[in-house]
Amino acid sequence: MPFIKHTAAALADVAQDAGPAQHAQRLASPDAAVRRAAAHALADRPDAVPVLAAALEDEPEQAVRSALLGALARIGSEEAVAALAGCLRREDAWLRNTAIDVLRGLPDRVDGAIAHLLVDWDRDVRILAVGILDTLRHERVEEWLLQLIEADEDVNVCGAALDVLAGIATEAARAPVARLLARFADEPYIAFAGKLVLARLAG
């Protein structure tokens, strides 16, 4: 019972009208309930994106991290989406995967982030970006994937792109996939996945 009273008091305190600086202090509280409530309180504050992103760097509690990611998603500004995209560089697999799921839920906000992620210097980030496109309801998904397989020199990135294309490819994919097969003629997986895409187009 004392814990419930303490948590209720924390939520009431955080709910007061405070600026990002005050909430930043609460996001550093030793009490996870206070930190989580502060994250929720900032979900309608676009000016709080730097505070939320900074808090995400060192937050140990999964419930609080979920609240921070949710707040960034609710804000949904270009800066907030960039902060979510930045999670793809993190070592924490849960954070990476959750950020991907959150970004998939923002199809009308991710254009700029996707454009940058798909040309990132880090191959792993590009592969994770392809993972965002898998199930992303956006009219440019195929276009982005075709641009990627035309330009990317990494076999693993192109293989990941083919995996997604296998489920969504239209006739626009035929020539780019054929060129990819020629470019990676000695790569067994590219041959397998590319021919699968072409077979489905033919069928």
Residue pairs with C-beta under 8 A, 6 or more apart in sequence:
6 31
6 33
7 33
10 31
10 33
10 34
10 37
11 33
11 37
13 26
13 34
14 23
14 26
14 34
14 37
14 38
14 40
14 41
15 37
15 41
18 26
18 41
20 42
20 45
20 47
20 48
20 50
20 51
23 38
23 41
23 42
23 45
23 48
23 51
24 51
24 54
24 55
26 34
26 35
26 37
26 38
27 35
27 38
27 39
27 51
27 52
27 55
28 35
28 55
29 35
29 38
32 61
32 63
32 64
35 55
35 59
35 61
35 64
35 67
36 61
36 63
36 64
36 67
39 52
39 55
39 64
39 67
39 68
39 70
39 71
40 67
40 70
40 71
42 48
42 51
42 52
42 71
43 70
43 71
43 74
43 75
44 74
44 75
45 75
46 75
46 77
46 79
46 80
48 71
48 75
49 72
49 75
49 77
49 79
49 80
49 83
50 79
52 68
52 71
52 72
52 75
52 80
52 83
53 72
53 83
53 86
55 68
56 65
56 68
56 69
56 83
56 87
56 95
59 65
59 68
62 94
65 94
65 95
65 98
66 98
69 84
69 87
69 98
69 99
69 102
70 102
72 80
72 81
72 83
72 84
72 102
73 80
73 84
73 102
73 105
73 106
76 106
76 109
78 109
78 112
81 103
81 106
81 109
81 110
81 112
81 113
82 112
82 113
84 99
84 102
84 103
84 106
84 113
85 99
85 103
85 113
85 116
85 117
87 95
87 96
87 98
87 99
88 96
88 99
88 100
88 117
88 125
88 128
88 129
89 122
89 125
90 96
96 128
100 128
100 131
100 132
103 110
103 113
103 132
103 136
104 132
104 135
104 136
107 136
107 137
107 138
108 138
110 132
110 136
110 138
111 138
111 140
114 129
114 132
114 133
114 144
115 144
117 125
117 126
117 128
117 129
117 132
118 126
118 129
118 130
118 144
118 147
118 148
119 126
119 151
120 126
120 129
123 154
123 156
123 157
126 148
126 152
126 154
126 157
127 156
127 157
127 160
130 145
130 148
130 157
130 160
130 161
130 163
130 164
131 160
133 141
133 144
133 145
133 164
134 163
134 164
141 164
141 168
142 165
142 168
142 169
142 170
142 172
142 173
143 172
145 161
145 164
145 165
145 173
146 165
146 172
146 173
146 176
148 157
148 158
148 161
149 158
149 161
149 162
149 165
149 176
149 177
149 180
150 176
150 179
150 180
152 158
152 161
155 184
155 187
155 189
155 190
158 180
158 184
158 190
159 187
159 189
159 190
159 193
162 177
162 180
162 190
162 193
162 194
162 196
162 197
163 193
165 173
165 177
165 197
166 193
166 196
166 197
166 200
169 177
169 197
169 200
169 201
170 201
171 201
173 197
173 201
174 198
174 201
177 194
177 197
177 198
178 194
178 198
180 190
180 194
181 190
181 191
181 194
181 195
184 190
184 191
185 191
